[in-house]
């Protein structure tokens, strides 16, 4: 595995937003591993790719649910702001 494809180590106390970047589904799908040489032990590339595809599907589901949650939060905040503004108006 090349250094370029390695994820940075996460230090305790380091904010995720600064030093950590989340993997995206397309990054998992496109990640490939070098096959072990002849006569050496190694992972079956087909199994690795099948697993990576499964992880990518799971990640896509999570990202979709997160996006839906964020839309719902935005909608609720907007409604709360409208209600607060209506209550603050003099009658």
N, C-alpha and C positions, 0 to 999 in steps of 0.2 A: 504494500500500500504506500503510495507516495505521500509525502508530507502535506502536499496541497489538499488532499482529500481527508486528512485527519481533522477531527473536531478538536478545538482548543480545550484544554483541561479546565474544569470549572473550579476555581478556588473558593474555599469557604469564605463567605463574607463579601464576595464580589457580586455586584448587581447583575442580574441577567440581562438587563437592557443594554449594558455597556459592553460586556465581554462575550456574551452568548448570543448566537443567532440560531433561531429554530430552523430545523430542517423543513423543507416544503415537500409535498408529495412528489413533485417532478424530480427533486434531488435524490430521493430514495429510489425512485424507479430507474433513474439513469446511472446509479452507482453500480459499478462492476468490480469484481474481485479477480485478481490474477489466479489462474489455475496453478495448482501444485505441479511441479515437474514430474516426469515419468519416474516411477518407482518410489515416489514420496507420498506420504500421507497428506490428505487435504480434504477440503469440503467439496461436495458435489456441486458444481456451479449451477445446475438446474434447480437444486434445492434452495440454494442461496437466492437465486433470482425469483423463485416462487415465493419465498418468504418476503423478500423486498417488495414484491407486488402486493402482497397481503398487507404489509405495513403501510404502504402508500395508500391503499384503499381505506384503511382504518384512519390514517391521518387526514385524508380528504373528508371523511365523515365528521371527524372532530372539528376541523376547520369550518365546515359548513354549519355545524351546531353552534360554534362560537360566533360566527357571523350572524346567525339568526338571533342569538342572545343579545348581541350588541345592537341589532336593529330594534329589538324589543325594549331594551334599556333606553335607547334614544326616543322611542315612541312614548314610553312612560314618563321620561323626564319632560318631554314637550307638553304632555297632558298636565303634569304637576305645575309646570311653569304657567300654563294658561289658567289653571284654577287659582293659583296664588295671585296672578295678576288681576283676575276677576274679583277676588276677595279684597284686594287692596284699593280698588277704585272706589272713590266716594259715591254715595248713592244720593 
